[in-house]
Amino acid sequence: MTAIIDSDQHLYESRSTWVDHIDPGMRDEALRIEDDDLGYAWLTWRGRRLGLADVQLPGDTRRIGRHRQRQRAGEPSEYSYDELLPDDYWEPATRARRLDDMGLDEAVLFPNYGLLWERRLSESLPALTANMAAWNRWAATVVDEGGGRLHPVAHLTLRDPEWLFGQLHELATAGVRLAMIAPALVDGKPLSHPDHDHIWSAMVGQGITPCFHVADQPRVFEDGWYTDPVDAFVPAVESVFLWTPPALAVTDLIANGTLAKHPDLRIGIVELSSIWVPMYLMMLDGGLDFVATLNGAPLADLELKPSEYFRRQVRVSAFSYERPERLTARSAPLYMCCSDYPHSEGTATPIADYEKVDATPGNDAPLFHDNVALLLGA
């Protein structure tokens, strides 16, 4: 039987992950997790609080909301961060053993706090790349400590190509096969811009697959749409339009010929929902065909239908409640199983959850293995 691979789990960074692994000359720019006088742990940078450091529990989002209400009210924290944090949340070898209890063979591991800071650190490119590199160095150690069962995801930006090429080489040497990048403009340029062609070639050459994942990254909407309080964990607009950034990014890469030019480039879309994909594929073909006719020419000459590039090169994580078997019937077997463990909107029982909607490893190899393996280059 083929290995069951979870396409979306998260590994908590320790309090000193960034300090321990950052370039020594950049230590003052390192992210940290620090406590306040009321016992709340905070992710900080340059002494600024970027967000509360929560200990999440699968299936219990309300608990996070209560924790934040107490903090706003000036009440002491109900728990000690270090005492409550389970070992398998941050320790690779323990997480690998935890997979047995979940009925899994392998898991893809995105950062935990790495989802909270990219946009805020973008004001300083040196600080941004230094902290990304710190996570990437730790991710390289996770490959060995996980005994081949864990697939950590690097954190990269396309804003500094020279730095990026160095990171790709180091990551490939360490056996890291996935990298999170923002589905957003790169200093005003779309991902399909010719200046980025050598980046896509390098990713293919090094065997590293770029992935889009929910995170606080450069925004695709104007800031004026964000009416949330400054301490909001997740902006309301982003929650409703979760799928928009990856759909926009992939449309750009397809319509402007990047995926056609780089047929071995794969794209992962993770924790950004999947129910939009069937309708999107219809709109992708119809919309691009219409404007090509209306304007007298397409953006790029494509040998295949636009949706066929998506089907060939893009894979999307789908939670059990999104009914991946129905999505497959309406599009193609493009979907990957995911737990989002140990986040509150995730689950500790993914296999049982999928079985409830008639999806099992025995009858859906693409969902439980093949599509994730494609991204991993296996």
C-alpha positions as CSV (number, residue, x, y, z in Angstrom):
1,M,0.0,0.0,0.0
2,T,1.2,3.5,-0.8
3,A,2.1,5.9,2.0
4,I,-0.7,8.2,3.3
5,I,0.7,11.7,3.2
6,D,-1.0,14.7,4.9
7,S,-0.5,17.8,2.8
8,D,-0.9,20.3,5.6
9,Q,0.4,20.2,9.1
10,H,2.2,22.9,11.1
11,L,5.3,22.8,13.3
12,Y,5.6,25.3,16.1
13,E,8.8,27.3,16.2
14,S,10.5,27.3,19.6
15,R,11.0,30.6,21.5
16,S,14.6,30.8,20.2
17,T,14.2,29.2,16.7
18,W,15.1,32.5,14.9
19,V,17.8,33.6,17.3
20,D,19.4,30.2,17.2
21,H,19.5,29.9,13.4
22,I,19.7,33.4,12.1
23,D,23.0,34.8,10.7
24,P,24.9,36.0,13.7
25,G,25.2,39.5,12.4
26,M,21.4,39.8,12.1
27,R,20.6,38.5,15.7
28,D,19.1,41.9,16.7
29,E,16.5,41.4,13.9
30,A,15.5,37.9,15.0
31,L,11.9,37.2,15.8
32,R,11.2,36.1,19.4
33,I,8.5,34.7,21.6
34,E,8.3,36.8,24.8
35,D,5.9,36.9,27.8
36,D,4.2,40.0,29.1
37,D,3.4,40.7,32.8
38,L,0.1,38.9,32.6
39,G,1.6,35.7,31.3
40,Y,0.6,36.0,27.6
41,A,3.2,34.9,25.1
42,W,3.8,37.2,22.1
43,L,5.6,36.9,18.8
44,T,7.8,40.0,18.7
45,W,10.1,41.8,16.3
46,R,12.3,44.8,17.3
47,G,10.3,44.9,20.5
48,R,7.0,45.2,18.7
49,R,4.2,42.7,19.3
50,L,3.2,41.0,16.0
51,G,0.5,38.7,17.6
52,L,-0.4,36.5,20.5
53,A,1.4,33.1,20.6
54,D,-1.5,30.7,21.2
55,V,-1.4,27.1,22.0
56,Q,-4.1,25.8,19.7
57,L,-6.1,22.6,20.0
58,P,-7.7,20.9,17.0
59,G,-11.4,21.6,16.8
60,D,-11.5,24.3,19.5
61,T,-11.4,27.7,17.9
62,R,-13.6,29.2,20.6
63,R,-10.9,28.7,23.1
64,I,-8.6,31.0,21.1
65,G,-11.3,33.7,21.0
66,R,-11.7,33.4,24.8
67,H,-8.0,33.7,25.3
68,R,-7.9,36.9,23.3
69,Q,-10.9,38.3,25.1
70,R,-9.1,37.8,28.4
71,Q,-6.0,39.6,27.1
72,R,-8.0,42.5,25.9
73,A,-9.8,42.8,29.2
74,G,-6.5,42.9,31.1
75,E,-7.0,39.5,32.8
76,P,-4.2,37.1,33.4
77,S,-3.6,34.3,31.0
78,E,-5.3,31.1,32.0
79,Y,-2.3,29.0,31.0
80,S,1.4,29.0,30.8
81,Y,2.5,28.8,27.2
82,D,5.5,26.5,27.8
83,E,3.6,24.1,30.2
84,L,0.7,23.7,27.8
85,L,2.6,23.3,24.6
86,P,2.7,19.6,23.7
87,D,6.1,18.1,22.6
88,D,4.8,16.9,19.3
89,Y,3.8,20.5,18.3
90,W,7.4,21.5,18.0
91,E,9.7,18.5,18.3
92,P,10.2,16.7,14.9
93,A,10.9,13.2,16.2
94,T,7.8,13.3,18.5
95,R,5.7,14.6,15.6
96,A,6.8,11.7,13.4
97,R,5.7,9.2,16.1
98,R,2.4,11.2,16.5
99,L,1.6,10.4,12.8
100,D,1.0,6.7,13.8
101,D,-1.9,7.7,16.1
102,M,-3.4,9.8,13.2
103,G,-3.2,6.9,10.8
104,L,-0.6,8.7,8.6
105,D,2.7,7.7,7.2
106,E,4.1,11.1,6.3
107,A,3.2,14.8,6.7
108,V,4.0,18.1,5.0
109,L,5.0,20.7,7.7
110,F,4.4,24.4,7.2
111,P,5.6,27.0,9.7
112,N,3.3,28.0,12.6
113,Y,4.3,31.5,13.5
114,G,5.8,31.9,10.0
115,L,2.2,32.5,8.9
116,L,2.0,35.7,10.9
117,W,4.9,38.0,10.0
118,E,5.9,38.2,6.4
119,R,3.9,41.3,5.5
120,R,5.0,43.2,8.6
121,L,8.7,42.4,8.1
122,S,8.5,43.4,4.4
123,E,9.5,46.9,5.4
124,S,13.0,45.6,5.9
125,L,14.1,43.1,3.2
126,P,17.3,42.1,5.1
127,A,15.3,41.3,8.2
128,L,12.7,39.5,6.2
129,T,15.2,37.2,4.4
130,A,17.3,36.7,7.6
131,N,14.3,35.3,9.5
132,M,13.2,33.2,6.5
133,A,16.6,31.8,6.3
134,A,16.6,31.0,10.0
135,W,13.4,28.9,9.6
136,N,14.8,27.3,6.5
137,R,18.0,26.2,8.4
138,W,15.8,24.7,11.1
139,A,13.6,23.0,8.5
140,A,16.7,21.4,7.0
141,T,17.3,19.6,10.4
142,V,13.7,18.5,10.5
143,V,14.2,16.3,7.5
144,D,16.7,14.1,9.3
145,E,15.1,14.3,12.7
146,G,11.8,13.1,11.2
147,G,13.3,9.9,9.9
148,G,12.0,10.6,6.3
149,R,8.4,11.0,7.4
150,L,8.3,14.8,7.7
151,H,8.5,17.2,4.8
152,P,9.2,20.7,6.1
153,V,8.2,23.6,3.9
154,A,10.8,26.4,3.4
155,H,9.8,30.1,3.6
156,L,10.9,32.2,0.6
157,T,10.5,35.5,-1.1
158,L,11.2,36.3,-4.7
159,R,12.2,39.9,-3.9
160,D,16.0,39.1,-3.7
161,P,16.9,36.6,-6.4
162,E,20.6,36.3,-5.4
163,W,19.6,35.3,-1.8
164,L,16.8,33.1,-3.2
165,F,19.2,31.1,-5.4
166,G,21.5,30.5,-2.4
167,Q,18.5,29.3,-0.4
168,L,17.3,26.9,-3.1
169,H,20.7,25.3,-3.3
170,E,20.9,24.8,0.5
171,L,17.4,23.5,0.7
172,A,17.8,21.1,-2.1
173,T,21.0,19.8,-0.6
174,A,19.2,19.2,2.7
175,G,16.3,17.4,1.0
176,V,13.7,20.1,1.5
177,R,11.3,19.9,-1.4
178,L,8.6,22.5,-0.8
179,A,8.7,26.3,-0.3
180,M,6.0,28.7,0.7
181,I,5.8,31.9,-1.4
182,A,3.3,34.7,-1.4
183,P,0.6,34.6,-4.1
184,A,1.1,38.3,-4.7
185,L,3.0,40.9,-6.7
186,V,6.7,41.0,-6.2
187,D,7.6,44.7,-5.7
188,G,4.9,45.6,-8.2
189,K,5.6,42.8,-10.7
190,P,3.4,39.8,-11.3
191,L,4.7,36.3,-10.8
192,S,4.7,35.8,-14.5
193,H,7.0,38.7,-15.2
194,P,9.9,37.8,-17.5
195,D,12.3,38.9,-14.7
196,H,11.1,35.9,-12.7
197,D,11.7,33.2,-15.4
198,H,15.1,32.3,-14.1
199,I,13.6,31.8,-10.6
200,W,11.0,29.3,-11.9
201,S,13.8,27.5,-13.8
202,A,15.9,27.4,-10.7
203,M,13.0,25.9,-8.6
204,V,12.5,23.2,-11.2
205,G,16.2,22.6,-11.5
206,Q,16.6,22.2,-7.7
207,G,13.4,20.1,-7.4
208,I,11.6,22.6,-5.1
209,T,7.9,23.1,-5.5
210,P,6.4,26.6,-4.6
211,C,3.3,26.5,-2.5
212,F,0.7,29.1,-1.7
213,H,-0.7,28.9,1.9
214,V,-2.9,31.1,4.0
215,A,-0.6,33.7,5.7
216,D,-0.3,37.3,6.5
217,Q,1.6,38.2,3.3
218,P,1.5,41.1,0.9
219,R,-2.1,41.8,0.2
220,V,-4.0,41.6,-3.1
221,F,-6.7,44.0,-1.9
222,E,-6.3,47.7,-1.0
223,D,-5.7,48.3,2.7
224,G,-8.9,50.3,2.9
225,W,-10.9,47.1,2.7
226,Y,-9.5,45.9,6.1
227,T,-11.7,47.4,8.8
228,D,-10.7,45.0,11.5
229,P,-9.3,46.1,14.9
230,V,-5.5,46.3,15.0
231,D,-5.3,43.2,17.2
232,A,-7.5,41.0,14.9
233,F,-6.0,37.5,14.4
234,V,-7.4,37.0,10.9
235,P,-9.0,39.9,8.8
236,A,-12.6,39.3,7.9
237,V,-12.1,40.1,4.2
238,E,-9.3,37.5,4.0
239,S,-11.4,34.8,5.6
240,V,-14.3,35.3,3.1
241,F,-12.0,35.7,0.0
242,L,-9.5,33.0,1.1
243,W,-9.3,31.6,-2.4
244,T,-8.8,34.9,-4.2
245,P,-5.0,35.3,-3.9
246,P,-4.1,31.8,-5.2
247,A,-6.7,32.0,-7.9
248,L,-5.3,35.4,-9.1
249,A,-1.7,34.1,-8.9
250,V,-2.4,30.9,-10.8
251,T,-4.4,32.8,-13.4
252,D,-1.4,35.1,-14.0
253,L,1.0,32.1,-14.4
254,I,-1.3,30.4,-16.8
255,A,-2.6,33.3,-18.9
256,N,0.8,34.8,-19.4
257,G,2.4,31.5,-20.4
258,T,4.6,30.7,-17.4
259,L,3.3,27.2,-16.7
260,A,3.5,26.5,-20.5
261,K,7.1,27.7,-20.6
262,H,8.0,25.6,-17.5
263,P,6.0,22.4,-17.9
264,D,7.8,20.7,-15.0
265,L,6.9,23.5,-12.5
266,R,4.3,22.4,-10.0
267,I,2.2,24.6,-7.7
268,G,0.7,23.6,-4.4
269,I,-2.4,25.4,-3.0
270,V,-2.8,24.6,0.7
271,E,-5.4,25.6,3.3
272,L,-6.9,28.1,0.9
273,S,-10.1,26.1,0.4
274,S,-10.8,24.0,-2.7
275,I,-14.6,24.3,-3.4
276,W,-13.9,27.2,-5.7
277,V,-11.8,25.1,-8.1
278,P,-14.5,23.6,-10.4
279,M,-16.2,26.9,-11.0
280,Y,-12.8,28.6,-11.4
281,L,-11.7,26.2,-14.1
282,M,-14.8,27.0,-16.1
283,M,-14.3,30.7,-15.7
284,L,-10.6,30.4,-16.5
285,D,-11.3,28.8,-19.9
286,G,-14.4,30.9,-20.7
287,G,-12.9,34.2,-19.5
288,L,-9.6,33.9,-21.3
289,D,-11.2,32.7,-24.5
290,F,-13.7,35.6,-24.4
291,V,-11.0,38.3,-23.9
292,A,-8.8,36.7,-26.6
293,T,-11.6,36.9,-29.0
294,L,-12.6,40.4,-27.9
295,N,-9.1,41.8,-27.9
296,G,-8.0,40.0,-31.1
297,A,-5.2,38.1,-29.3
298,P,-4.5,36.2,-26.1
299,L,-2.0,37.3,-23.5
300,A,0.2,34.3,-24.6
301,D,-0.1,31.6,-27.2
302,L,-1.1,28.4,-25.4
303,E,-1.1,24.9,-26.9
304,L,-3.5,23.6,-24.3
305,K,-6.7,25.0,-22.8
306,P,-5.9,27.1,-19.7
307,S,-7.6,24.7,-17.4
308,E,-5.4,21.9,-18.7
309,Y,-2.3,23.6,-17.4
310,F,-4.0,23.8,-14.0
311,R,-4.9,20.1,-14.2
312,R,-1.4,19.2,-15.2
313,Q,0.6,21.3,-12.8
314,V,-1.5,22.5,-9.8
315,R,-2.7,20.5,-6.8
316,V,-5.0,21.7,-4.1
317,S,-5.6,20.6,-0.5
318,A,-9.2,19.8,0.4
319,F,-10.6,19.2,3.8
320,S,-13.0,16.3,4.3
321,Y,-16.0,18.6,4.7
322,E,-15.3,20.1,1.3
323,R,-16.3,16.6,-0.1
324,P,-13.2,16.1,-2.4
325,E,-14.9,13.2,-4.2
326,R,-17.6,15.6,-5.4
327,L,-15.0,18.1,-6.4
328,T,-13.1,15.4,-8.3
329,A,-16.2,14.5,-10.2
330,R,-16.7,18.1,-11.3
331,S,-13.1,18.8,-12.2
332,A,-10.4,16.2,-12.0
333,P,-8.4,14.3,-9.3
334,L,-6.5,17.4,-8.2
335,Y,-7.0,17.3,-4.5
336,M,-4.9,16.4,-1.5
337,C,-5.9,15.2,2.0
338,C,-5.0,17.6,4.9
339,S,-5.5,17.9,8.6
340,D,-4.1,21.3,9.4
341,Y,-2.9,19.7,12.7
342,P,-2.6,21.1,15.3
343,H,-4.5,24.2,14.4
344,S,-7.9,24.9,15.9
345,E,-9.7,24.7,12.6
346,G,-7.9,21.4,11.9
347,T,-8.4,17.8,13.1
348,A,-6.4,15.1,14.9
349,T,-8.5,12.4,13.2
350,P,-8.2,13.0,9.4
351,I,-8.6,9.5,8.2
352,A,-11.8,9.0,10.1
353,D,-13.1,12.4,8.9
354,Y,-12.5,11.4,5.2
355,E,-14.1,8.0,5.7
356,K,-17.3,9.8,6.8
357,V,-17.6,11.3,3.3
358,D,-16.7,8.0,1.6
359,A,-13.0,8.8,0.9
360,T,-10.5,6.2,2.0
361,P,-6.8,5.5,1.1
362,G,-7.9,2.3,-0.5
363,N,-10.3,4.0,-3.0
364,D,-8.6,7.4,-3.6
365,A,-4.9,7.2,-4.1
366,P,-4.6,10.6,-5.7
367,L,-6.2,12.3,-2.6
368,F,-4.1,10.4,0.0
369,H,-0.8,10.0,-1.8
370,D,-0.3,10.7,-5.5
371,N,-1.0,14.4,-5.6
372,V,1.2,15.3,-2.6
373,A,3.9,13.0,-4.0
374,L,3.8,14.9,-7.3
375,L,4.6,18.1,-5.4
376,L,7.4,16.4,-3.5
377,G,8.9,15.1,-6.7
378,A,8.5,11.5,-5.5
